Amino acid sequence: MNKAAPSKQQEVQRIVDAISNAIAQHRLKPGTRLIETQVVEVLDANRNHVQSALQRLAMQHIVTIEPHRGAMVAKPEAREAREVFTARRAVESAIIAAITPENMQRHQQELAKQRLAEKEAIANSNRLEIVRQLTQFHLLLAKISDNRVLSEILANLTVRSSLIVALYQRNENPSCHCEQHSSIVAALQEGDIDSAQRLMAHHMDEMEQQLALDEEPETPSLWEALA
C-alpha cells in the first residue's frame, strides 16, 4: 500500500511542474482553459492524477476551478498583481539577506552556468529560454540562500508573477533585466547586502512599472502550450 503513494505523488508533481513551467515560460496564458482530457492526452497522465494536480495548483492560486466550467489558468486582477509584487519584494529581500559570500562561492559554478545560459538565450533571441533563465536566476538565489521555506514561497510567487507579466506587461523584450541581475550578483559576491537589496528592489520596481493593468493578452490553445 505504501509503495503506490510515492508513485502517485511523483506523478501529480510532474503534472504540477509541467503546467507551472508552461505558465512561467509564458506558454500558458492567463485564462487558458485546462481541459482535463487534453491534459491527460498531452502529458500522457492518469485522469485522477490530473485532477489532483489541478486542485493543488488551485490551492496555490495558479489555477481557478469553477463549477460547470472546469479549470483554467488564473487571471489575476490588478490588486492581486500589486500584492504579488509587494510579497516578492519582501521575499527577495529576505533571500538576499540570507546569502553570504561563502554561499556564493559554494554555488559559483552553478551561478556562472546560469548567467551564461541567460546571455546565450538573449544573444539567440530565444524568447522562451530568456524568460526561463530570467526566472531561474531568482530561484537560484533562493537556493543559494539555503532557506527552503523562502524557496518554496518564491517558487509560487514567480509562477504567479509570470501570469501577471503575461497579462499586463507593456514591454515585449524581457532581456533588459540581464544587466540588473549581473549587478546584484556582483554586490552579493562582495558581501554588500544593502546594495544587493537596493538593486533587487529597483529591479522589482521596474518590473512592476512595465505593467499595463488595463490590457489583456490573447489566449493560446492548451495543446500549443503543453505539447
N, C-alpha and C positions, 0 to 999 in steps of 0.2 A: 504493500500500500504506500509506503514511504518513497519507493523508487519512482512512482509516477509523478509525485508532486514537483520535484526539481525540473523534470522534463516539461511539465505544463508551465511552470513559472518562467523557464528559459524561453519557451515558445511565445508566451504572452509578451515577455520583454523584447523579443525580436520584433514583434509587430509594433509595439510601442516605439522602439528605436527607429524602425523603418518610416513610420508616419512622422515622428518628431524630426528626423533628419530631412525628410522631404519638405517639411514646413521651414526648418532652419535654413535650408538652401533655396527657399522661395520657389520650390517646385509645386508645392501645395499652397494654394492661396486661401485667404480668409473667405469663408462662406462656401467652400467646396463641399459638396455632399459626399460623405463617406459611406457609400452603399456597401453593405456587408458582403453581398455576393461578389462584388467586384474586388473588394479587399481580399477575400478568400482566394479568388482566382489569381490575382496579380501576385500575391505573396505566397501562394501555394500553402495556405494555412487552414486550420480547423475553424469552423464557424464559431464554436464555443470560445475558442481562444481569441478570436477577433472581437467577439462581444466583450470579453473580459478586458482586452486591451483598450477598447473604446471607452469602457467605464472608467478605467484607470486614467486615461487622458482627460476625461470629463472632470474627474476629481482635481486634476491639475490645471483646469481652466484652459486647456489647449483645444478641447473639443466640446461642443454643446450637443446634447441629446434632447430632442423634442418629441413628445407623443405624436404618433401618426406621421412624423416626418423623418424620424431616424437621426443619425449622427451627421454632423458637419463640422468642418474646421471652424474654430471660434472666430468671431468677427468683433474684436474689441472696440468699444466706443472710445470717444476722445478722453473721457475722465479716466477710464482704465488705462489708456495709453500713458497719460501723465503719471498715474500711480505706479505703473510698472517701471517707468524710468526713475521715479523717485526711489523706489525699492532697489533698483540696480545701482544707483549712486551709493547708497548705504552699504550694500553687499560688496561692491567692487572696492570701496574704500577700506572695509574691514579685511578683505582678502589681501590688499596691498600692505596693510599694517602688520599682517602675519608673516610677510615674506622678508627673509634676511638675505644678505649677500651669500651666506653659506647655502641657503636654499637654492639660490640662483646658480651657484657653482655646481651643485649636485645635478641640476637639470640642464646644464649648459648645452649638452649635445642635442637634447630633445628640443630645447628652445631655438637653437641655431637651425635645426632641421625645419621647424615650423616657420621661422622667419624667411628662410629660403623658399619654402613652398608658397608662401604668401606672395613674395616678389615674383616668382616664376608665373604664378597664376595671373598676376597683373600684367606682366610682360606679354603673356599669351592671350590676353583679353578674354580669359575663360571666366565668364561671369559666375557660374555656379561654383567653380572652385575658389574664386575670390571670396564669395560670400561664406563658403565653408571655412576657409582659412581665417578670415576676419573674426568669425565666431570662435574658431578653435583657439585663437590667441587668448581670449578671455577665459576659456575653460582651462587652458594650460596654466595660466596664472593661478587659477583656483587650485589646480593640482599641486603647483609649486608651494602654495601656502600651507599645504598638508592639513587642511581643515575639511573633513568630509561633509560636515553639515553645510558649511558655506558653499562647498562644491555642488551639493545636491540642490540647494536653493538657486544658485546661479544657473545651473543646467535648465531648470524650469523657466527662469526669467529670460534666458537667452532665446528659448523657443517662443515664448510669448512676445518678446521684443521683435523676433523675426516676423511674426504675424502683423505687428504694428507697423514695422518698416514696409512690409509688402503692401499694406493697406494705405499708408499715408505718406510714404517718402516722396519728396519732390525730385531729389537728385537721383538719376538713374545710374550714376557711376559710383560704385561702392569702394573704389580703390583709394579714395582720398584719405582714408584712415591709416594707411600703412605707415606714414612718417610719424604720426602721433603714437602708434604702437612702439616704434623704434625709440622715441624719446622716453616713453615710460620704462622700457627695458633698460635704457642707459641709466636712468635715475635709480632704478632698483639695484642694478649691479654696483652702483656707488654707495648703496645703503641710504640714499636720500629719500626717505619715506614721505616726508612732507611734499617734496617736489613731485614725486610719483603720484600722490593722491591728488594734487592740484591738476596735474596733467590729465589724470583719468577723469576728474570732474569736468574739466574743459572738454575732453573727448565726448563724454556722455551728453554734455550741454549741446555740443554741435550736432550730435546725432538727433537729439530731440528737436532742435531748431530746424532741421531739414524736413520735419513732418508737416504735411498739409492736411489738417484734420477734417477738411470738407470734401476730400476726394476719395473715390473708391476704385479698386482695381477690377480688371476683368477676371473671371473665374475660369481656369482651365479644367479639362476633364480629369477625373480621378485616374483614369488609365494612363494618360500622358504624364501625370505627376509621379506615379509609383512604378511604372513599368521600367 
